[in-house]
Amino acid sequence: SVFIKLIPEKTDDIIYLSYTEDGTDPQEPKENGFKYTGPIEFTPIDGLEKVIKIRFTAFDKAGNYSKDDTVYSFILDKKPPEDIEVYGIPETGISKDSLKISFVTFEGTIYYEMTSDGTIPAIPTKKSDIYSTPIRLDGKENQEITYNILAIAIDEMGNISNIQKVYTVTIDKKAPDPPEKPDIIIDG
């Protein structure tokens, strides 16, 4: 939660305020606001981004009011980054050639974990490798190597994208075994 606390310039001044939680400008607090009695709590909602706008004015004992028309705004952001887009994985998930795998996100930093022994990688965290350039998968000569990659995006507020799936790619540089010798059957 976020708490907004207003402090009058003089202790006997009274503050009136108005606010919105949908990003629209709040009404003029002198006519349409309410008397401030203590900190106001705003609670973020998981999965959403909320724009809070607030205006306030102070009244003294004589009935004079401050004429500040400033609208203050802030964002409560609990909205995760959009899902990561992945490029470079063939439809079959198998290639005999080296590949470059690319990740794209429109907000945040991409973190990933990768294994090359067929096991499922750990869930990425801020301690995982940071994606900055395409990941090159070369495989090994005369071997079939299966890579599993798991990636997430984390935005500036610490919101984490959905984990879509483990991406599996096999670099197969192993030639198949030759067929067995044929059976020769003589008929008649």
C-alpha positions in Angstrom: 0.0 0.0 0.0 0.9 3.6 -0.5 0.0 6.3 2.0 -0.4 10.0 1.2 0.2 12.3 4.1 -0.5 16.1 3.8 0.9 18.6 6.2 -0.6 22.1 6.3 1.8 25.1 6.3 0.2 26.3 9.6 -1.1 23.9 12.1 -4.6 25.5 12.2 -5.1 25.4 8.4 -7.6 22.9 7.1 -6.8 20.9 4.0 -9.4 19.8 1.4 -8.6 17.4 -1.3 -10.0 15.4 -4.2 -8.5 12.5 -6.0 -9.1 9.9 -8.7 -7.8 6.4 -9.2 -8.6 6.1 -12.9 -6.1 8.6 -14.3 -8.7 11.4 -14.9 -8.1 14.8 -13.3 -9.7 15.2 -9.9 -12.3 17.9 -9.3 -11.5 21.2 -7.7 -11.0 20.5 -4.0 -12.3 23.8 -2.7 -15.9 23.1 -4.1 -15.9 19.4 -4.6 -13.3 17.9 -2.3 -13.4 16.5 1.2 -11.8 17.5 4.5 -8.4 15.8 5.0 -8.3 14.0 8.4 -5.3 11.7 8.0 -3.2 9.7 5.7 -5.0 8.2 2.7 -4.2 4.7 1.7 -4.0 3.4 -1.9 -3.7 -0.3 -2.4 -2.3 -1.7 -5.6 -4.2 -4.6 -7.3 -2.2 -7.5 -8.5 -2.0 -7.6 -12.3 -3.1 -4.0 -12.7 -1.6 -0.6 -13.1 -3.5 2.3 -11.4 -2.9 6.0 -12.0 -3.7 8.1 -8.9 -4.2 11.9 -9.3 -4.7 14.2 -6.4 -5.4 17.9 -5.8 -5.5 19.8 -2.6 -6.0 23.2 -1.1 -5.6 24.7 2.4 -8.1 27.0 4.1 -7.1 29.3 7.0 -9.3 30.5 9.8 -10.3 33.6 7.9 -11.6 31.6 5.0 -8.8 32.2 2.6 -7.6 29.3 0.5 -4.4 28.4 -1.3 -4.7 28.8 -5.1 -2.4 25.9 -6.2 -4.0 24.2 -9.2 -1.2 21.5 -9.4 -2.5 18.0 -10.0 0.0 15.5 -8.6 0.0 12.0 -10.0 1.7 8.7 -9.4 1.3 5.1 -10.6 0.7 2.0 -8.6 2.1 -0.7 -10.8 1.5 -4.3 -10.2 1.1 -5.2 -13.8 3.6 -7.8 -15.1 5.4 -7.2 -18.3 3.9 -8.7 -21.4 4.9 -12.2 -22.4 8.3 -12.6 -24.0 8.5 -13.2 -27.7 10.9 -15.9 -28.9 12.5 -16.1 -32.3 14.9 -18.5 -34.0 13.5 -21.9 -32.8 12.6 -24.1 -35.7 9.0 -25.5 -35.8 10.4 -29.0 -35.3 12.6 -27.9 -32.4 15.5 -29.7 -34.1 18.4 -28.4 -36.3 21.6 -29.9 -37.7 23.1 -26.4 -37.8 23.9 -23.9 -35.1 21.1 -21.5 -34.1 20.7 -18.1 -32.7 17.7 -17.7 -30.3 16.4 -14.2 -29.7 14.0 -12.9 -27.0 12.0 -9.7 -27.2 10.1 -7.8 -24.5 8.7 -4.3 -24.7 9.4 -3.5 -21.1 11.8 -4.8 -18.5 14.9 -6.9 -18.5 15.0 -10.5 -19.7 16.6 -13.1 -17.4 17.1 -16.7 -18.5 18.3 -20.1 -17.4 19.5 -22.8 -19.8 20.6 -26.4 -19.6 22.2 -28.6 -22.2 21.9 -32.0 -20.5 18.1 -32.5 -21.1 17.1 -31.3 -17.6 14.5 -28.6 -16.9 16.3 -25.3 -16.0 15.7 -23.4 -12.8 13.1 -20.6 -12.8 15.0 -17.5 -13.7 15.6 -14.7 -11.1 17.5 -11.4 -11.0 20.6 -13.6 -10.3 20.2 -15.4 -13.6 21.9 -14.6 -16.9 20.7 -11.3 -18.4 19.7 -11.6 -22.1 21.4 -8.9 -24.2 22.3 -10.6 -27.5 21.0 -13.7 -29.3 21.9 -16.9 -27.6 24.1 -19.1 -29.9 23.4 -22.8 -29.7 26.2 -24.7 -31.5 25.8 -28.3 -30.3 28.8 -30.6 -30.5 30.3 -32.5 -33.4 29.0 -36.1 -33.7 26.5 -35.5 -30.8 22.9 -34.7 -30.3 22.5 -31.9 -27.7 19.2 -30.8 -26.3 19.0 -27.3 -24.8 16.2 -26.3 -22.5 15.7 -22.5 -22.0 13.4 -20.7 -19.5 13.1 -16.9 -19.7 11.2 -14.2 -17.8 11.0 -10.4 -18.0 11.2 -8.2 -14.8 10.2 -4.6 -15.1 11.6 -1.6 -13.2 9.0 -2.1 -10.5 9.9 -5.7 -9.9 6.9 -7.2 -11.6 7.6 -10.5 -13.3 6.2 -11.7 -16.6 4.4 -15.0 -16.9 6.6 -18.1 -17.4 5.3 -19.2 -20.8 7.1 -22.5 -21.2 10.4 -24.3 -21.4 11.8 -23.8 -24.9 13.5 -27.0 -26.1 15.9 -27.0 -29.0 18.0 -29.9 -30.2 21.2 -29.4 -32.2 21.7 -32.8 -33.9 25.1 -33.2 -35.4 25.2 -36.9 -35.0 24.9 -39.0 -38.2 22.4 -41.9 -38.0 23.8 -45.4 -37.8 23.8 -47.2 -41.1 21.1 -49.6 -41.8 21.7 -53.3 -41.0 22.9 -55.6 -43.7 19.9 -56.7 -45.7 18.6 -60.2 -45.5 18.8 -61.9 -48.8 16.0 -64.3 -49.5 16.1 -66.4 -52.5 12.8 -67.4 -53.8 12.6 -70.8 -55.4 
